């Protein structure tokens, strides 16, 4: 058996599993088939010699494709009026009936209300036991931030409201951080930064002149001292963060991870396409 035939055989053996992942992500039969087909096109061109867990690797490939499709769907704002309702499964196709029954229409409707990254983190971790260490690179966030995404999604799926008090508390932390930054208050910055805080930037942000990664409260405080004049506290995909608006345009988004009363991580995103796919609400001072 040639390597290509072996890969084809293994892919077919995982097809039902991959379709199940895609259906929980997309809720659309046509998009499920498109996602799985796109996954095959990608893996058929890939050197598989360094892949040790093929099923897990295929799962992450399909998840990435579905995340891109969800973000594209969200940025286009296309589809029927009102919430997107998952398509019913053709009852003549037994495997698809089983797939739909195993999820439940009500759950799929709730999943459709989640932000794309929240949905992916919840589906992969809670439904398919993918560890957060593998989810984090897919959504482009830290492990802790990915865990927060799944936790937030889990509360919504279970019908529990996301605690407004927690968001209010986090807003106060961000407000203090930005005030200290604008005023050049180094000690004030240290007061809200975890000693082991990590700052990371995407390639677009690096091109604007920042480092890809900075570690430690002193270094991160030095980075932000005397800055943030154009920064505003914002909700980023439902999470507390920062929006940098220049010339009336959203140029940089900071995703913020909290640990108690302090900021544990900051991720700077300047990639225009990724920012477009986000839901950012600048909060009034």
BELRAFEN-V11571 format. One record per run of one state. SS is the DSSP state (A for helix, B for strand, O for the rest). FROM is the first residue (numbers start at 1). TO is the last residue. If there is no record, write none. Layout:
SS_FROM_TO ; SS_FROM_TO
//
This chain:
O_1_2 ; A_3_26 ; O_27_28 ; A_29_43 ; O_44_47 ; A_48_50 ; O_51_53 ; A_54_76 ; O_77_93 ; A_94_103 ; O_104_104 ; A_105_112 ; O_113_115 ; A_116_128 ; O_129_131 ; A_132_139 ; O_140_142 ; A_143_157 ; O_158_163 ; A_164_183 ; O_184_185 ; A_186_192 ; B_193_201 ; O_202_202 ; A_203_207 ; O_208_212 ; B_213_215 ; O_216_216 ; A_217_224 ; O_225_230 ; B_231_236 ; O_237_238 ; B_239_246 ; O_247_248 ; B_249_259 ; O_260_261 ; B_262_269 ; O_270_271 ; A_272_277 ; O_278_279 ; B_280_282 ; O_283_285
//
